[in-house]
């Protein structure tokens, strides 16, 4: 996960007899289920924890068979990931993509698949594999008759953009993004974007006010044409919408595939701040952004503290729950 937001220093399916379950939830909030820990509960316990907390959407970073089996019949809508290391093979081999779909989607009757995220935050030279892998996975989904139920996309970092202050200045800085967004426009899929006001705040050297990052600013901080922004999350999301418009694809929606706030290990990391951010994120998701009002589907990162994640300490401290399933803090998934 990595995100930056520049601000001026002033302030700133039915298939051949096989039924693939349709997502039944119309809610806009989910939680990412990461597995980078050596002390996490069994997937069946995790699915029960989702249900008992009223969490009806999940992002799963790889098609873990135990988790997929436990999800059968639960009506938890699922975003499942294609790991980055598999993209080169799937991009160059349509048969491998068809096998991936057969083994990881069609084999799991009763799972409410909603999205396939082909890669996560892939940048640089390897990003050239994203679009052909998306095409091959989409073709396999289409052959199965599931293209209207399961959308194929990719999850990107916020720094695929440049010139994001104010949001209307934003453009794509990564050359692979134009063709990716064109594919999504043609297939009616959303762009999956990881949005982290936390990192923008932490790396801003004090230029971004904490209350602007936490959804608690009493007044607008950023003014952009007819829009006023009193939180950084909205400004970041609308930056992506502006960039897609400039690329010629204003009809593509955004799903926020990750957002969250760590409770330990860095600037502004307290349990109180994490609780404030995530509860406000849940409440705010029902209303959308100034540029795109309406429900904004969003996934909180993450379900658990993951002790095997690499990088800075904050990377391991985003969890809503400890590995023993006790809450780090309480959030209410019913909108308030």
N, C-alpha and C positions, 0 to 999 in steps of 0.2 A: 504494500500500500504506500502511496506517495502522492501528495497533493500540495500545490502551492497556489496562492491567489495574491497577485500583486495589487497593492493599494498605494495611492499617493500618500506621502508622509503627512499630508494635511489631516486626513482622518481615514481618510479612506471610505385409445383410438380403435376406431373399428378397422382391423386389418386382417383379412383372410381368416376370420373367425376369432381373432385375438382382440379383446377389449382393453384399450388403454384408457385409464380413468381420466375424465375431464376435471380440471380444477373447478371446485365449486365455490371457493372463497372469492368474494369481491372486495375483501379488505385490502389495504394498501401497505401493510407492514409485515415484514418477515425478519428472521434472524439467521445469520450465517453460522453454519455448523462446521467449524474447523476441527481437524483431528490431529494437530501437531502437538500432542501431549502423550506422555507415557503413563499417565495416571487418570485418564478420562473414563467415564462410565461406558458400559456397553451400549451400542447403538439402540437397542430396544428400550433401554432405560432413558436414553436421550429423547427418543420419540415420545415417550410418556411424559417427560418433562415439558416438551413443547405443548402437548395437549393440556396438561394441567395448568399451564400458564396462559392458555388461550392464544398461543402463537400458531397461526394457521398457514404460514408460508416459510419455506426453508431454502437457503442456498447451501448446496453441497459441492465441495470443490473437486471431487472426483467421484466416479460411480462406484462407491463402496458397496459391495454386495450385501453385507450385513445391514447397512442402513437402508438400502433399497428394499430389502425383504421386510424390514420392520415398518416401512412406510406403507406397505400394501393395505388398502382399505381404510386409510386414516383420513383421507381428503385433505391432507396437508399438501398444498401446491408446492411444486419443486422446481428450482433452478439447479440443474446439474452441470458440472463443469467438465470440459475436456482438458486434461492437464497440458501445460505448455510443451512438455517433452514429447508429447504424442503428435503435435501439430504437423511436423515435417512429413511424417509418414502418411497422415490423413490428407495432407495437401497434395501429395504426389500419387496417391493410390486410392482410386474410387472404391475399389473392392474392400480395402481396409476400412474406409469410412462406413460402407454398408455393413461390414462385420461389427464395427463399433456400435452402430445403431441397433443391430440385431441383439448383440450380447448385453447391452447396457440400457436399452429402452424397451424393445419389444419383449425381452425375456421377463419383464417385471409387470405382469398384469396387475391392475388395481392401484398402480402408483400414479398420482396426479401430476405428471410431467407438464411443465409450462414453458420453460426455457432451457435451451442448451447453450451454455456459455463456452464458446470455442476459444480457449485461452484466457488468461487473466493478466492484465497489465504488461503484455508483451510489447517490447519496444526495440528499436534498432533494426539490425539486419534480419533478425528472426521474425519481425513483424510481417515480412513478405509472405509467410506461410498462413497468415490468418485468413485472408479472403479465399484462397483456393480450398482450404480446409472447411470453411463455412459453406462454400458451394457444394462440396462433396457430401457433407453431413446433411445439408438441406435437401439435396437430391435423394439421399437415402430415406429421409423423413417423408418426402413427397411420394416416393415409390410405395411407401407404406400407407399412404393416404392420410397422413397425420399433419400435413403442413398448416392446416387451419387451427390445430390444437396446440402444437408445439412450435415455438418460434426459435430460430437459430440466430444467435448474435455473438458478440464478444464483449468482454469486460475491460474497460480502458481506464487509465489513470487520467487525472485532471490535467496533467501537464502535456497531454496531446494538443493543448491549446497554448496560444501566446496572446499577449496584449489583452488581458482579461480585466483591466481596470480602466474605465467602467465596463460592465459586462457587454455592452453593445460594440465594443472594440474587438471582441474576441474573434480569433481565426484559428483554424487548425494549423499546427506547426509540424505535424507528422504527415508525411506524404501518403501513407497507407490509409488515412482516414477518409478521404473523399470517396474512393471506391467502396470502402466498407459501408459508409452511410448510403451510398447509391444502392448497394445490395439490400440494405434494410428497407429503403423506400420501396424497392421492387417487391419485397416479400412481406411487407407490413409488419416487420419486426421492430422492436425498440433498440435503441443504443443503451447498453449497460455501462454505467459510469460510476466509479468509486469516488465519492465526494467526502473529503475530510477537512472541515474547517479547523479541526484541532491542529493539524500540521501547519496550515497556513498561519494560524495564530502563533504557534510555538516558534516558527522560523522568522517571524516578522520583526524581531528586535523591538517589540513594543509598539509597532506601527498599527497593529490591529487590536482594537479594544476587546477585552475578554467578554464583555457583555454582548458585543456584536457577534462573537463566535458561539455564544451559549444561547442565543435566541432571547436574551433578556434586555437588550438595549431598549430604552423607553421611547426613543425617537429614531428617525431615519439617519443612517450614517453615510450611505452612498445614494447620490441622486444621479439618475441616468435617463435623459429624455423625459418621458412621462412617468417613469417608474421610480419609486422610492424603496430603498432596501434598509430594513432594520435588523437583518441578520445575514451573516456571511453565506450560509447554506443556500439561500435563495439566489444570491448574487452569483455563486459558483454554478448552480444549475442553469440559470438563465444565460450565463456565458456560453455554455455548451449549445443551448438553443440558438443563440445568435450565430455561433460558428457554423452550425448545420444550415441555417438559413443562407449564409454567405456561400456555402458550398452548393446551394441550390436545392436543399431537401428539407423544407420547413415542415413537411408532413410526418417526419420521424419523431416518435415519442422517446422520452428518456425514462429508464428505470434506474434508480439509484441502487446499485448492486452491493455497495458497502458504504456505511457511514458509522461513526462511533466516536467515543472519547475515552481515553485510558484513565484508569483510576490511580495509577502509580507510575513513577519512573521518569517524569519529565516536567517541563514547564506547565503549570496550570493543571497538573494531574492530581486531583483529589477525588475521593469517593463522592463528595457532594457535587463537584463539577460534572463528573461522569453521569450521575443520576439526573442532574438538571438538564444536561444536553440530550440524553437519550429520551427522557420523558417529554421534553419539548419537541424533539424530533418526531416522536409518535403522534403527539397532538397535532403538530404542524402538517404532517403528511396528508391529512384529509383535505387540505386547502390549496396545495400547490404553490406556485410562485407568482410574483407580480406579472410576469410575461405569460405564464401558462397556469392560470387558476384551475382548480379542480384537484381531485385526488392524485397524489404522486406516489407510485409504488416504490417502497424503500425497504432495504434490508440492513438491520443493525449488525455491525461487527463488534463482538461475536458472542456466541453462546457461552464459551468457557475461557478461562485463563489457560493459555496453551504454553506449557513450559519448554517445548522443543522448537518454538519459533526462533529464527535467527534474527540478528540485528539488535537494535537498542532495547533496553529493558521495557520501554513503553509498548513494544510490539507484542509482548507477552501479557499485557495488563489491560486488554480491552474487554475481557469477559464480563457478562452479566452474572455468571455463576462460577463458583469454585468447582474444582473437580469432584468434590463430595456432594455436589448438587445444591448446596446451600447458596442463597443469593448473595452477591457482593453488595447489592443494594436493591431496592424494590422499584420496579416500574410497572405501570398499569397499561396493558395493551388495548384496553378500551379507550377510545378517543374521548378526551375531556375538553 
